[in-house]
Amino acid sequence: MPKIKSNRGAAKRFRITASGRVKRAQSHRRHILTKKSTKRKRQLRAPAEVHQADVALIKRMLPYN
């Protein structure tokens, strides 16, 4: 059987943790940052976990992770 290709867009956005959960980066950190408070921007640095309803789709896009 040939190898399955990973969805490259998903591979750049998500990481699978050792326990099998899916990490993602927070949104709202790209532009228009002057009106956002320092606290808000600092808290957006931390990775978030993908909602359980979306995990199966993401794992299908990343077959070897």
DARAWO-V500508 format. One record per backbone hydrogen bond with DSSP energy under -0.5 kcal/mol. CO is the residue of the C=O (numbers start at 1). NH is the residue of the N-H. Records with the same first field share a line. If there is no record, write none. Layout:
CO=NH ; NH
This chain:
6=8
7=11
8=12
9=13
10=13 ; 14
13=25
15=23
17=20
21=17 ; 23
22=50
23=15
24=48
33=36
37=41
38=42
39=43
40=44
42=45
43=46
44=26
48=24
51=54 ; 55
52=55 ; 56
54=58
55=59
56=60
57=61
58=62
61=7
62=65
